[in-house]
Amino acid sequence: MKSELSGSNSWYKNAAMFLASQTVSLFGSSLVQYAIMWYITIETQSGVMMTISIICGFVPMFFLSPIAGVWADRYN
């Protein structure tokens, strides 16, 4: 009985650690993206350059997400 509780606690601990690490990773990625946008704004002071940088970040994700999703489902 004790080993079952221990296994359940281990699963909970692993899930909590995974979610915490994903939160930290997402926060770091968002911080970097914000810094890049801030740098572009300060250096160029151009809305067009900001738009181009946003498009360059969005377009690959837009086109690769459906393909990568199907590939991951098929070969996982």
C-alpha positions as CSV (number, residue, x, y, z in Angstrom):
1,M,0.0,0.0,0.0
2,K,2.8,2.4,0.9
3,S,4.5,1.8,-2.5
4,E,1.3,2.7,-4.3
5,L,1.1,6.0,-2.4
6,S,4.8,6.6,-3.1
7,G,4.3,6.0,-6.8
8,S,1.4,8.4,-6.9
9,N,3.4,11.1,-5.0
10,S,6.3,10.6,-7.5
11,W,4.0,11.1,-10.4
12,Y,2.6,14.3,-8.8
13,K,6.1,15.6,-8.1
14,N,7.3,14.9,-11.7
15,A,4.2,16.6,-13.2
16,A,4.7,19.6,-10.9
17,M,8.3,19.9,-11.8
18,F,7.5,19.6,-15.5
19,L,4.9,22.3,-15.3
20,A,7.1,24.6,-13.3
21,S,10.0,24.2,-15.8
22,Q,7.7,24.9,-18.7
23,T,6.5,28.0,-17.0
24,V,10.0,29.3,-16.5
25,S,11.0,28.4,-20.1
26,L,7.9,30.2,-21.5
27,F,8.7,33.2,-19.3
28,G,12.3,33.3,-20.6
29,S,11.2,33.0,-24.2
30,S,8.7,35.8,-23.8
31,L,11.3,38.0,-22.2
32,V,13.7,37.5,-25.1
33,Q,10.9,38.2,-27.6
34,Y,10.1,41.4,-25.7
35,A,13.8,42.4,-25.7
36,I,14.1,41.9,-29.4
37,M,11.0,44.0,-30.1
38,W,12.3,46.7,-27.8
39,Y,15.7,46.7,-29.5
40,I,14.1,47.0,-33.0
41,T,11.9,49.8,-31.8
42,I,14.8,51.8,-30.3
43,E,17.2,51.2,-33.2
44,T,15.0,51.7,-36.2
45,Q,12.1,53.7,-34.8
46,S,10.1,52.2,-37.7
47,G,6.7,50.5,-37.6
48,V,7.5,48.8,-40.9
49,M,10.6,47.1,-39.4
50,M,8.6,46.0,-36.4
51,T,5.9,44.6,-38.7
52,I,8.6,42.7,-40.7
53,S,10.1,41.2,-37.6
54,I,6.7,40.1,-36.3
55,I,5.9,38.5,-39.7
56,C,9.3,36.8,-39.8
57,G,8.5,35.2,-36.4
58,F,4.9,34.2,-37.3
59,V,5.1,32.9,-40.9
60,P,7.3,29.9,-40.2
61,M,5.1,28.9,-37.3
62,F,2.0,29.3,-39.4
63,F,3.2,27.1,-42.2
64,L,5.2,24.5,-40.3
65,S,2.7,23.8,-37.4
66,P,0.2,21.7,-39.5
67,I,3.0,19.7,-41.1
68,A,4.8,19.2,-37.8
69,G,1.6,18.3,-36.0
70,V,0.8,15.5,-38.5
71,W,4.4,14.3,-38.5
72,A,4.5,14.1,-34.7
73,D,1.2,12.3,-34.5
74,R,2.2,9.8,-37.2
75,Y,5.7,9.0,-35.9
76,N,5.3,9.3,-32.2
